[in-house]
């Protein structure tokens, strides 16, 4: 086992060595601690108890305008990792059409830690399972056919060095939770109702979140009541109507049709072979009317209580608070340092001024990609859910995704939801099952005509956003209020 002091010294020596050999930039991410645990209760039984621990380091070298990357969990052979990374960069440089450039960033020494009251890994497993079992008892009824209660915890330390003299240490903690119940409706079709642990946007990120009834366990009775209402309900008829998205559905709408298409590597075509591209082109940045004047979207790294808050990205760039869409106009994108130079070259002008701090890697053995941070719709001035319902003549309120289908460039979409409530002449009337809605992204957001106030805004935690080849699973957050769209095609044609 190599001691920490020796590891740090070899990292610094390795960076100096590859720079002396002609690299234009180099960085290292060392993960001395990276642990995650998943607990799943299925119908009252502990179905899954899985713990994953890993440690190692990843080395990136920029040489001749091309990246080389290598990683190792053998911390006694760090020099070999640098040599492989440099060799990979030299090989890749022969294929480069547009050389990458990291630009310049002032060196800094910084630290970030997720705010935590109770380290989730300090809580005995028996105590954690006991809490989930008590939650399972709260959702158990004879008429409920399936029950799931799950909790996932993560803790990670990342130390980052680069050839500019920057050193950053991050200590990140995440906690996720889900309750779900299922039963057959009057036609024998399985229906479900669920609740995910959410955040208020402030507070702490430890085990205390799971234990907070307002955020998690206290929703058991509501979930049971709403599932009971679903079982005898009629299905949503096809038609065009107003659609009101609660935060439990709005987060995925934002995730799939704003967050992903604004990732700069997608805009430049790097994800086409796997996760798709983007409806946005480089020259759309600063000019495209993405939505109505009601649409204001931020990348807001300052949300304390979110898995999308990490202090510094994996380029060492401080996480920023900035607008992506301002009064409906696309003004910025999710970016990393190297991609800023490339998109400006492709556009033939400066369309992105600086990195958005969105370079993120899921582990030490994966290279950073452009990933969502906290992509949020800024609260508006159209009041509460009740205020928005009162001004709706013919519409539905929908919550919680069950299915989704997204165009390869995020240009159109189709969502299925767990539940809908009909709205007629400013009043909720009845519950409807199997609700769906669909649209074309830009047309849809231009139909946005109501955005709820801060009282309707909450942060939904995303535990498993996948992207990249090889695939990387990332965690992030979306702060969203209640939002309403007009003349939306909803319900399925017979």
C-alpha positions in Angstrom: 0.0 0.0 0.0 1.4 3.4 -1.0 1.1 6.2 1.5 -0.8 9.4 0.7 2.2 11.6 0.7 4.0 9.4 -1.8 0.9 9.3 -4.0 0.7 13.1 -4.1 4.4 13.5 -4.8 4.2 11.0 -7.8 1.2 12.8 -9.2 3.0 16.2 -9.1 6.1 14.6 -10.6 4.0 12.9 -13.3 2.4 16.2 -14.4 5.8 17.9 -14.6 7.2 15.0 -16.7 4.5 14.9 -19.4 4.6 18.7 -19.6 8.4 18.5 -20.2 7.6 16.0 -23.0 5.5 18.4 -24.9 2.0 18.2 -23.5 0.0 21.4 -23.5 -2.1 20.5 -20.4 -2.5 17.7 -18.0 -4.7 16.9 -15.0 -5.3 14.1 -12.5 -8.3 13.0 -10.4 -7.5 10.9 -7.4 -10.4 9.1 -5.7 -9.1 8.0 -2.3 -12.7 7.1 -1.2 -15.7 6.3 -3.5 -18.4 4.2 -1.9 -22.1 3.6 -2.6 -24.8 1.5 -1.1 -28.3 0.4 -2.3 -31.0 -1.0 -0.1 -34.3 -2.2 -1.6 -37.3 -3.6 0.3 -39.7 -5.5 -2.0 -43.1 -6.5 -0.6 -41.6 -6.2 2.9 -38.5 -8.3 2.2 -34.9 -7.0 1.9 -34.4 -7.8 -1.8 -31.1 -6.0 -2.3 -28.2 -4.9 -0.1 -25.3 -3.9 -2.3 -22.2 -2.0 -1.4 -19.6 -0.8 -4.0 -16.2 0.5 -3.0 -13.5 1.7 -5.3 -10.4 3.9 -5.4 -7.9 4.9 -8.0 -6.8 7.8 -10.3 -7.4 9.0 -13.8 -4.9 11.0 -15.9 -5.7 13.2 -18.8 -3.0 14.6 -21.1 -3.6 17.1 -23.9 -1.0 16.7 -26.6 -1.1 18.0 -30.2 -4.7 19.1 -29.6 -5.9 15.6 -28.7 -6.8 14.0 -25.4 -5.1 10.9 -24.0 -6.6 9.2 -20.9 -5.6 6.4 -18.7 -6.7 5.2 -15.3 -5.5 2.7 -12.7 -6.5 1.4 -9.3 -2.9 0.3 -8.6 -1.6 3.4 -6.8 2.0 2.0 -6.7 2.3 2.3 -10.5 1.2 5.9 -11.1 4.1 6.6 -13.5 2.9 4.0 -15.9 -0.5 5.6 -15.9 1.0 8.9 -17.0 3.0 7.1 -19.7 -0.1 5.4 -21.1 -2.1 8.6 -21.1 0.6 10.5 -23.0 1.0 7.7 -25.5 -2.8 7.7 -26.1 -2.8 11.4 -26.7 0.1 11.2 -29.2 -1.8 8.5 -31.1 -5.0 10.4 -31.1 -3.3 13.6 -32.3 -2.7 12.1 -35.7 -6.5 12.0 -36.2 -7.4 15.5 -35.0 -9.2 17.8 -37.4 -9.8 20.7 -35.0 -7.2 20.8 -32.2 -8.6 21.1 -28.7 -7.5 23.9 -26.4 -8.2 24.3 -22.7 -7.7 28.1 -22.8 -6.3 29.6 -19.7 -7.6 29.6 -16.1 -5.9 31.1 -13.1 -4.6 28.5 -10.6 -6.4 28.1 -7.3 -6.4 25.9 -4.2 -10.0 25.2 -3.2 -12.2 22.8 -1.3 -15.9 21.9 -1.3 -18.0 19.6 1.0 -21.6 18.6 0.8 -23.4 19.9 3.9 -24.1 16.8 6.1 -25.5 16.4 9.6 -25.5 12.5 9.7 -23.0 10.6 7.5 -25.2 7.9 6.0 -22.4 5.4 6.3 -22.1 6.0 10.0 -25.7 4.7 10.5 -25.7 0.9 11.2 -27.2 -1.1 8.4 -29.7 -2.6 10.7 -31.0 0.9 11.6 -31.2 1.9 8.0 -33.1 -1.3 7.1 -35.4 -0.7 10.1 -36.4 2.7 8.8 -37.2 1.3 5.4 -39.2 -1.5 7.0 -41.3 1.0 9.0 -42.0 2.9 5.8 -43.0 -0.3 4.1 -45.5 -0.9 6.9 -47.0 2.5 6.3 -47.7 1.7 2.6 -48.9 -1.9 3.2 -52.6 -2.6 2.5 -54.4 -5.8 1.5 -55.5 -4.3 -1.8 -51.9 -3.2 -2.7 -50.2 -5.9 -4.8 -46.6 -4.7 -4.9 -44.6 -2.4 -2.6 -41.1 -1.0 -3.0 -39.1 1.1 -0.6 -35.5 1.9 -1.6 -32.6 4.0 -0.4 -29.3 4.7 -2.0 -26.3 6.5 -0.4 -23.1 7.7 -1.9 -19.9 9.2 -0.5 -16.9 10.3 -2.6 -13.7 12.2 -2.1 -12.0 13.6 -5.2 -8.6 15.3 -5.3 -7.8 17.2 -8.5 -4.5 18.6 -9.8 -3.7 20.2 -13.1 -0.6 21.5 -14.9 -1.7 25.2 -14.2 -1.1 24.7 -10.5 -4.7 24.2 -9.4 -5.5 21.8 -6.5 -9.1 21.1 -5.5 -10.5 18.6 -3.0 -14.2 17.7 -3.0 -16.1 15.6 -0.4 -19.5 14.7 -1.9 -22.4 13.0 -0.2 -25.7 11.9 -1.8 -28.9 10.3 -0.5 -31.8 9.0 -2.6 -35.1 7.4 -1.7 -38.2 6.0 -3.4 -41.5 4.5 -2.3 -43.8 2.9 -4.9 -47.0 0.9 -4.7 -48.9 -0.9 -7.4 -52.4 -2.5 -7.9 -54.6 -3.6 -10.7 -57.3 -1.2 -12.0 -60.8 -2.0 -13.0 -59.6 -3.4 -16.3 -56.9 -5.6 -14.8 -54.1 -3.2 -15.9 -51.4 -2.5 -13.3 -51.3 1.1 -12.0 -48.7 2.6 -9.8 -48.2 5.6 -7.6 -44.8 6.7 -6.2 -42.8 9.3 -4.4 -39.1 10.2 -4.6 -37.1 11.9 -1.9 -36.8 15.5 -3.0 -35.1 18.6 -1.5 -36.1 22.1 -0.6 -33.0 23.6 -2.2 -31.5 24.3 1.1 -30.4 22.3 4.1 -28.2 19.2 4.4 -27.6 16.1 2.4 -27.0 13.3 5.0 -29.2 10.5 6.3 -31.3 13.1 8.0 -33.0 13.6 4.6 -34.4 10.1 4.5 -35.6 10.4 8.1 -37.4 13.7 7.3 -41.1 12.9 6.9 -41.8 16.1 5.0 -39.4 15.0 2.3 -40.0 11.3 2.2 -41.9 9.0 4.6 -44.7 11.5 5.3 -46.0 11.0 1.8 -47.1 7.4 2.3 -50.8 8.2 3.0 -51.1 10.6 0.0 -49.6 8.0 -2.3 -52.0 5.3 -1.1 -55.0 7.6 -1.5 -54.0 8.6 -5.0 -53.5 5.0 -6.1 -56.9 4.1 -4.7 -58.4 7.0 -6.8 -56.7 5.7 -9.9 -58.0 2.2 -9.9 -61.7 3.0 -10.8 -60.8 6.0 -12.9 -61.5 6.5 -16.6 -58.6 6.8 -19.0 -57.7 10.2 -20.5 -59.4 10.9 -23.8 -57.3 12.1 -26.8 -57.5 15.8 -27.5 -55.8 19.2 -27.2 -56.0 21.0 -23.9 -53.9 22.9 -21.3 -51.4 20.7 -19.5 -50.2 21.6 -16.0 -47.0 19.8 -15.0 -46.3 19.3 -11.3 -42.6 19.3 -10.3 -42.7 15.5 -10.1 -43.2 15.5 -13.9 -41.7 18.8 -14.9 -38.2 17.7 -13.8 -38.1 15.0 -16.5 -39.5 17.4 -19.1 -36.7 19.8 -18.3 -34.1 17.0 -18.2 -34.9 15.5 -21.6 -35.8 18.6 -23.6 -33.7 21.4 -22.1 -30.9 19.8 -20.1 -29.6 17.2 -22.6 -30.0 19.3 -25.8 -28.0 22.1 -24.1 -25.0 19.9 -23.4 -22.3 21.3 -25.7 -20.8 18.0 -26.7 -24.2 16.9 -28.0 -24.5 20.2 -29.9 -21.1 19.5 -31.5 -22.2 16.0 -32.5 -20.1 13.9 -30.1 -23.0 11.8 -28.7 -24.8 11.0 -32.0 -23.8 7.3 -32.1 -25.2 6.6 -28.6 -27.4 9.1 -26.8 -28.3 11.4 -29.7 -27.5 15.0 -30.7 -29.3 18.3 -30.2 -31.9 20.4 -31.9 -29.5 23.4 -31.1 -26.7 24.4 -33.5 -23.7 26.5 -32.4 -25.2 29.5 -34.2 -28.4 29.2 -32.3 -26.7 30.2 -29.1 -27.7 33.8 -28.3 -30.5 33.9 -31.0 -32.9 30.9 -30.7 -36.3 31.6 -29.2 -36.5 28.3 -27.3 -39.7 29.3 -25.5 -42.1 32.0 -24.5 -41.0 35.0 -22.4 -42.2 33.0 -19.3 -39.3 30.5 -19.8 -36.3 31.3 -17.6 -33.8 28.5 -17.1 -30.6 28.6 -15.0 -27.6 26.4 -14.3 -27.4 27.1 -10.6 -24.6 25.5 -8.8 -25.4 27.3 -5.5 -28.2 25.0 -4.5 -26.8 23.5 -1.3 -29.1 20.5 -1.0 -28.8 18.9 -4.5 -26.7 16.2 -6.1 -26.0 18.7 -8.9 -24.0 20.8 -6.5 -20.3 19.8 -6.3 -18.3 23.0 -6.0 -15.9 22.4 -8.8 -16.2 20.4 -12.0 -13.7 17.8 -13.2 -11.7 20.5 -15.1 -11.2 22.2 -11.8 -13.6 25.0 -12.8 -15.7 26.6 -10.1 -19.4 25.7 -10.4 -21.3 28.7 -11.6 -24.7 30.3 -11.4 -25.8 31.5 -14.8 -28.7 31.7 -17.2 -29.2 29.2 -20.0 -32.5 30.6 -21.3 -33.5 34.2 -20.5 -37.1 35.2 -21.3 -37.3 32.5 -23.8 -34.0 33.2 -25.6 -31.2 30.6 -25.6 -28.2 32.6 -24.1 -25.8 29.9 -23.0 -25.1 26.1 -22.8 -23.6 23.5 -20.5 -19.9 23.5 -21.3 -16.4 22.5 -20.4 -13.1 24.3 -21.0 -12.0 22.5 -24.1 -15.4 22.6 -25.8 -15.6 26.4 -25.5 -12.8 26.9 -27.9 -14.2 24.3 -30.3 -17.8 25.7 -30.5 -16.4 29.2 -31.1 -14.3 27.9 -33.9 -17.2 26.0 -35.5 -19.5 29.0 -35.2 -16.9 31.4 -36.6 -17.5 33.8 -33.7 -17.7 33.8 -29.9 -20.9 32.2 -28.9 -19.7 30.9 -25.5 -17.5 33.1 -23.4 -16.3 30.7 -20.7 -16.7 27.2 -19.3 -20.0 26.5 -17.6 -18.3 24.2 -15.1 -20.1 21.1 -16.5 -17.2 18.7 -17.1 -18.1 15.7 -14.9 -16.9 12.1 -14.7 -18.7 9.3 -12.9 -15.6 7.6 -11.5 -11.8 7.8 -11.6 -11.7 5.4 -14.6 -13.9 7.6 -16.8 -13.0 10.8 -18.7 -15.1 13.9 -18.0 -18.0 14.8 -20.3 -20.4 17.7 -20.5 -23.1 16.8 -17.9 -26.0 18.6 -16.4 -25.5 20.3 -13.0 -28.7 21.9 -11.6 -30.8 22.8 -14.6 -33.7 24.7 -13.2 -36.8 26.7 -14.3 -36.8 29.9 -12.3 -40.0 30.5 -10.3 -42.4 32.9 -11.9 -45.2 35.2 -10.7 -48.3 33.2 -11.6 -49.0 32.1 -8.0 -49.7 28.8 -6.5 -51.0 25.6 -8.1 -54.5 26.6 -7.0 -54.1 30.0 -8.7 -53.0 28.4 -12.0 -55.8 25.8 -11.8 -58.3 28.7 -11.2 -57.3 30.3 -14.5 -57.5 27.1 -16.5 -60.7 26.4 -18.5 -60.0 23.0 -19.9 -56.9 21.0 -19.0 -55.2 18.3 -16.9 -52.7 18.3 -14.1 -50.1 15.5 -14.5 -47.5 14.0 -12.1 -44.6 11.5 -12.2 -43.3 9.8 -15.3 -43.9 6.2 -16.2 -42.6 6.2 -19.8 -40.9 8.5 -22.2 -39.8 8.6 -25.8 -37.5 11.3 -27.0 -36.4 12.3 -30.6 -32.8 11.6 -31.4 -32.0 15.4 -31.3 -34.5 16.1 -28.5 -36.7 17.8 -31.1 -39.9 16.1 -30.0 -41.2 13.9 -27.1 -43.9 11.7 -25.7 -44.4 11.2 -22.0 -46.7 8.8 -20.0 -47.5 9.8 -16.4 -48.8 8.0 -13.3 -51.8 10.2 -12.7 -53.8 13.1 -14.0 -56.5 15.3 -12.6 -59.0 16.9 -15.0 -59.5 20.6 -14.8 -62.8 22.2 -16.0 -63.7 25.9 -15.6 -61.0 26.6 -13.0 -61.7 23.5 -10.8 -60.3 20.0 -10.4 -63.0 17.5 -11.2 -61.8 13.9 -11.4 -58.8 11.6 -11.5 -57.8 10.1 -14.9 -55.5 7.2 -15.5 -53.0 6.5 -18.2 -52.4 10.1 -19.1 -49.9 10.9 -21.9 -48.9 14.1 -23.7 -46.6 14.9 -26.6 -45.2 17.8 -28.6 -42.3 19.4 -30.5 -39.8 20.9 -28.1 -39.6 24.5 -29.3 -43.3 24.7 -30.1 -44.1 23.3 -26.7 -42.0 25.7 -24.7 -43.4 28.6 -26.7 -46.8 27.6 -25.5 -45.7 28.1 -21.8 -48.1 30.6 -20.3 -47.9 30.1 -16.5 -45.0 29.6 -14.1 -45.7 29.0 -10.5 -44.1 31.1 -7.7 -41.4 30.0 -5.3 -43.9 28.2 -3.1 -44.4 25.6 -5.9 -40.7 25.1 -6.6 -38.8 22.0 -5.4 -35.6 20.2 -6.4 -36.0 16.7 -7.8 -32.9 14.5 -7.4 -31.8 12.5 -10.4 -29.9 9.4 -9.4 -29.2 7.7 -12.7 -28.7 9.9 -15.7 -26.8 7.9 -18.3 -24.5 9.2 -21.1 -21.3 8.4 -22.9 -19.5 5.4 -24.3 -18.6 3.6 -22.1 -21.7 4.6 -20.2 -21.4 6.9 -17.2 -24.2 7.2 -14.6 -24.4 10.7 -13.1 -26.4 12.4 -10.3 -27.8 15.9 -10.6 -30.8 18.0 -9.6 -33.6 20.0 -11.2 -35.4 22.8 -9.4 -38.8 23.3 -11.0 -42.1 25.0 -10.2 -45.6 24.2 -11.4 -45.8 25.1 -15.1 -48.7 25.3 -17.6 -48.7 24.8 -21.4 -51.5 25.6 -23.8 -53.0 23.5 -26.7 -51.0 20.4 -26.0 -51.9 17.1 -27.7 -52.6 14.6 -24.9 -54.2 11.2 -24.5 -53.8 8.4 -26.9 -55.8 8.0 -30.2 -58.0 4.9 -30.3 
